[in-house]
Amino acid sequence: MRMLTFAGRNTKEILRDPINLAFGLGFPLVLILLLSAIQANVPVPLFEIQHLTPGVAVFGLAFLTLFSATLIAKDRGSSLMQRLYTTPLTSLDFILGYTLPILPIAVVQSLVCYAAAVALGLDITINIFFAILGVIPVSLLYIALGLLCGSVLNDKQVGGVCGALLTNLSAWLSGVWFDLNLVGGAFKKVAYLLPFVHAVDMERALLAGDFSGIFPHLWWVLGYAVALLVLAVWLFLRQMKRQ
Amino acid sequence: MDAIRIEGLTKRYKDVTAVDDLTLSVRQGELLSLLGVNGAGKTTTIKMLSCLTQPTDGDAFLDGHSIVTDPTAVKGIIAVSPQETAVAPGLSVKENLRLMCGVHGFAKAKSNAKIADLTALLGLESVIDRKAGKLSGGWQRRLSIAMALISEPQVLFLDEPTLGLDVLARSDLWDIIRSLKGKVTILLTTHYMEEAEALSDRIAIMKDGKLILCDTAAAIKQTAGTDNFEQAFIRIVKGVAR
């Protein structure tokens, strides 16, 4: 009950910010429309709708990291957190209260992406449902990054690290905008040591109905998500103690 | 009966002793002001008493509960209105109050009753549906105090409650704080001498983390040999009078 009240407050704070809505829902939509328009004029296999949509759905989750980290960092910088620390809310209430609201937002964001893709010609199959389900472990990864960054950075630093660095890393190292084989070498090796391209490959496999193809990508995504979540919780608790 | 009993409370940060062996009692329903120049240890004292910071040494008991060994029980009977306005900016005034009801685990009927009571007490009716982040400093401070009162605390910590407010907003808040006297034990920190003098039953003066005097405003003036409370404070802090 206490945690849900806090989670409800966090959901409202995120959704009532028009910039969040513009970037969280608007930006992925614009990307799908724009790249589909390019694809219509200059056909590129990478931008075919069944290839493009899973990538954009994953890329859009990077903005959720930004929203969640910004909210946590702003709360930490304000006296509201101090007030809430003197209430019966527990550490677990805080952690769940900051992480749980992002999950439904991530699912809705993916739904919007896939709905737009269907309007642009993506075949309606049960695989869309599985692809949207697949967004849940990926969003855990991005939620953990949000909790981590929000626990150690101030809101201005969050803007730089999550708004610029993370979104760019997610873009370059995910194989959404260009085929990593085109660069190859160390770049591709580094990309496959990070979770972003695995998340996109997993989503593409799910949408294609290639369920055996989600492995080992799912393990990479879950491994990073769990490791980052553990680190984020430790850092959050540490800053809570320091308050 | 003492609502707050502080025994040798000490907080050290590396080389700095922010609060040094503080011993003090506050009676139930009393309003005690903590006065001191910057760095005197007022805010650190409130942070320790509200379980935000662990003391390095000593202990304090709120309604008999130790801040060191029983912080959960302490958190159940206190409320804090921090130095800066502590509201959720994206929520309306009513939603902020409902948030505090929720984190204290109130059922819906009790929440509605508490929100109605505090809206009336703090005069928040005209702004009840406005976003907290869009309110003026005075309204935000009122809301902040309403949020602190929602849990029906036995002990209320007001850290510089009128800092940065204009004369009228400050006067309104003084009236609200006066209306709470006797019902809630209040520990207030302030830089404003006239505020401490006007509101307090007793005033504790701190310097460099130590308590140097705790008495009524009248007795402090008498000790310092002046009719002016600000002069009395300056003399005492400078060590001219003790």
Interface residues (C-beta under 8 A of the other chain):
Chain A: M1 R2 L4 T5 F6 G8 R9 K12 E13 R16 D17 S78 S79 L80 Q82 R83 L84 Y85 T86 T87 P88 L89 Q243
Chain B: S50 C51 L52 T72 K75 G76 I78 A79 V80 S81 P82 Q83 E84 T85 A86 V87 A88 P89 G90 L91 E95 R98 L99 M100 C101 G102 V103 H104 G105 S144 M147 A148 S151
